Amino acid sequence: WLYYNKEREDLAKNALTKLRKSREAAEEEIEAMIKERTAGTSSVMVTYGQFLTNPTLRLSLLIGVVLQCAQQLSGINAILNYAPAIFKDAGESNADLATISVGAIFNLMTFVSVPLMDKLGRRTLMLAGLAMMVVSYVGVGVSQYYHHIAGEGEYHWTSPVAILTLITFVISFAIGPGSIPWLIVGEIFTAEARGKASSVCVGVNWVCNLIVCFTYDKLNAAIQPYTFFFYMGIVAISFIFTLLFVPETRQKPVDQINREISEQALKCPPTVF
């Protein structure tokens, strides 16, 4: 922001030095920004058609789109919007207090995740978050299942398990799929392609958000108490995709990231990517 929007290279370098804990790393990153900006002003902007015909751009866009789908189709908004009902389905009598606790922890972990991105890496956090979400959904699904088949008061452990696993879920989401997709979209595209790619990814994110919000009630009524096993399957697929195709972007120039994505695209059959 300081470099691109305010054109303050000195302030940008100082901010990166504090963030990277290294003056040398900050200078290398600034040099990469200068090269990218120069290339962007002297190059023709990428068209939407090129995202379909160029294998590297196609896979890059697919990565951005799938990560946005992973964020929203994980069911996070179903959890946040319907938390009181979810807790009641698991046998929790004080559902409102449990919901407030989940929301507070979610907001707190969003701030905690920021320094972790540069320490642990984007891909690592994304994979860790998705893996923990799968485990959390197992706990939520099992607690709802046993409360559903046994009725009120038969299994006293279902309520604390639901609370614990939902808290674990929102923590996992906050440190991984909640923030990483937005960051990666800005890092895997060059200046010529970033604007159009970001617009597509943002659009996909909102469409997936609407899908979850409009379908959760009907889905839950149709397959309850197996609702969260369905979302668990989506998260598991997202984990596999991330493991196979998403590169680590931490402290890497965009040219290096594009080379890695290009190499990955060449390994896939042309009918796939």
N, C-alpha and C positions, 0 to 999 in steps of 0.2 A: 504494500500500500504506500509506504513512504517513497519507494523508488518509482513505481509505475504511476501513481496518482499525484504525488507531491513533488516528484523529481528531485528528491533530496537523497542523493547517493550516500552522503556522509552519515546522515541519521539512520538510513537503512543499514549501513555497514555496522554502526554502533549497536543497533538493535539485534542484528544477527550475531554479533560477537557475544552479546550477553546470552542469547538463546543457545548458540552452539558451543559456548565456552571455549572458543578458539578463534583468534583473529585470522589465522590462515584459512580456516574453513569458511569464515564469513566472506573473505575476499574472493575465494573461489566461487562462492555462490553468487556474489555480486557480478563477477565477470561473466558467469553463465547467463545472468539476467540481461546484461548488456548485449551479449551475443544474440540472445533470443529476441530482444527488442529490436535490434538492428536488422535481424533476419525478417522479423514480422513486418517492419516498415518497408522493406525492399522486396517482399515476396507477395504473390497473389494469395488472397484469402481462400481457404479451402471451401469447396461447395458441398452441399448436402449429398450430391451424387457421389462425390469422392469417398464419403464414408461407406458407401456400398461397394465401390469398385477397388479401393485400395486395401489390401489385406491387413496392413498394420493399423490403419485408421478404423477398419471394420472391427478388428479385435479390441482395439482401445475403446471404441464406443460400446461394444458389447460388455466389456468389463465395467464401464461406467454405468450402463443401464442395469446390469444384473445386480450390482452393488446397491443401487437405489431400490430395486425390487426386493432385495434381501432385507433392506432396512424396514420397509413398510409392510411387506407381506409376512414378515416375522410375527405380526400380530401385536406389535407394541401399542398401537392406538386402541386396539380392542382391550388390552390389559389396562391401559390408563383410563379409558372411557367407561369401562364396565367393571372396574375393580370391585366395587361393593357387591355386585351380583355374583362375581366370581368367588369372592370370599364366602358369601352365603351358601353357594353351591358346594363349598368344601366344609361347611359346618361352623364357620366363624360367626359368633353372635354379635361382636362389636366390629362390623365390617367397615364402618365409616372411619374409625380410628386407624384401622389397619391400612385403609386406602391413603389416608394422610401421611402415614409413615412411609409408604412406598413412594409417594410423590416427592416427599422431602429428600429421601435418599437418592432418588433419580436426579433431582436438580443438583445435589451436592456432588455426585459422581461425575456429572458433566464437566464441572470445573476441575476435578481431580484428573480426568482423562487427558487434559491439555498437555501437561508436562510429560506424561507417559508416552505420547506419540513420538517424541524425538528421542526418548531414552530407549524404548523397546522396539520402535518401528511400527509402521502402519499395518503391514501384512501380519505381523506377529499378533498385534492387538485385535485385528479383525478375526483371525483364526481362533484366538483364545476366547474372545467374546462370543462367537458363534458356538463354539464347543460347550461353553458354560451355559448358554441358552438352551441347547439341546438337553443337557442334564437337568436344568431347571424345569423345563417343560415336562420331563418325565415325572418329577415330583408333583407338579400342579395336576397333571393328568391322572396320576395314581390316586391322589387325595380326593379329587372329584369323583373318580370311579367308585372308590370304596364308600364314600359318603352317599353316593347315588344308589348303590345296590343294597346298602345296609339300612339306610334311613337315619333319622335323627338319633344321635347319642350312642350308636353302636360302636363306632370307632372314634375314640377321643383324640387320636393322633392326627387326624386329617386336617384340622384347623391349623395347628402350629406348622405342619409340613407345608401347607399352602402358603402361609405367610412367609416362611423362610425361603421357599423356592421362588416366590414372586419377587421378593427383595433381591435374591441372587440374580434373577432374570433381568431386572431393571439395571442393576449394577453392571452386569455383563453387556447389556445393550449400550449403556452409556460409554463404556470404555472402548467398545468396538464398533458395531454397526450404526450406532447413533451419530458418530462424528466422522469416522474414517472415510465413508463413501464421498462426502463432500470434499475432503482434503485430497483424496486420490484423483478425483475428476479434474481438479486444478493442476495436478502434477504430471499426468500422463499425456497431456496434449500440448502441442506447441502453440505459440501465440496465434498462428494462422487458423488453427482449428478449435481453439478453446471456447470461443464465444458460442459457436453453433453447437458444439458438443454439450456444453453446459446447459443450453436451452433445452435440448432433447432430454437430458438426464433429469432436469428439474421437472419437466412435464411428465415424465414417467413416474417420478416420485409422487406427484400429486394424484395421478390417476390411480396408482396402487393404494394410496391413502384412502381415496374415495371407495375403492373396491372393498377394502377391509371394513370401513365404517358402515357401508350399506349392506354388506353380506353377513356380518357377524351374527346378528340376531337370528336370521334364517338358518345359518349354518349350525349355530348352537342348538336351535330347536330340532334340527334334523338329526344330528349325530351325537348330541350330548349324552353321556359324559366323555366322549372321545374327541371333543373339539380341539383341545390343545395338543393332542397327538397329531392332528392334521397340520397345525402350524409347526410342530416339531419337525415333521417331514420336510417342509419348505426350508426351515433353518438348516437341516442336515444337507439338503441339496446345495444350499448357498455355501456351506462349509467346503463341500467337495469342489465346487467351482472355484472358490477362492484359493484352495490348495493347489489346483491344477494350473490356473491361468493368471492370477493376480500377482504382479511383481512387487518386490519391496521398493518403495520410492524414497525412503528416508535418506536425506542428504545426497541425493543423486541428481545430476543435471538432466533436463528433459531429453537431451539427445541420447544419453545412456539408457534411460527408461524406454525410449522408443526402439532402440536397438534390441533390447531384451524382448519387448513385445513382438517385434518383427521376427526375431528368431523363433519365438513361440508360435507365431502364426504360420511360419514355414513348416513347422512340424505337423501341422494339422492338415487333413485332406482339404483340397479346394472347395469341395462340396459343403464343408463345415464352416470354414472361415475364409 
